[in-house]
Amino acid sequence: MHEPMPEEEELRAIVRIAGADCLGEQKLSFGLCKIRGVSFGFANALVKASGLSPETKVGELSDDDVRKIEGVLRDPQGHGIPAWLVNRRSDPVTGLNAQLVGSDIDMAVRSDLERMRRTGSWKGIRHSLGLKVRGQRTRTTGRTGKTIGVTKKSLAEKMRAAEQGKK
């Protein structure tokens, strides 16, 4: 007779970490990249700081492991992750370094744009006018509406003559 096989822990298909759905069959470093605001480098540092194995699959994580990862995400520098690795260094409002994830990123960008508009900086003016901000050329690109390309004088004269000939 065959002895019964020890039951393996079943992989969860989707694990919810920091408001994002991570696929259970992916390795931990790749799965954490599904969280908006977490890069691959930060995911590796996150795994190392939380004391988990990078070979672990996301579906194998227990609820305690997920809480541990979310705790490191909330306070990365308190767990030994360097300041240069977080995505919000020296925040203009608080002056602190932070790792923003999910909808916090959108709120921070919106407040940054509003601050630039309010102070009247060059970037703020360009944002408020809907123009390109970072020094790109605008003569031929970035046109909106009924803007037509540059026409030569001779073509413009021919078009005018053709329109007058129709009348």
Secondary structure, 3 states (H helix, E strand, C coil): CCCCCCCCCCCCCEEEECCEEEECCCEHHHHHHHCCCCCHHHHHHHHHHHCCCCCCEHHHCCHHHHHHHHHHHHCCHHHCCCHHHCCECCCCCCCCCECCCCHHHHHHHHHHHHHHHHHCCHHHHHHHHCCCCCCCCCCCCCCCCCCCCCCCHHHHHHHHHHHHHHC
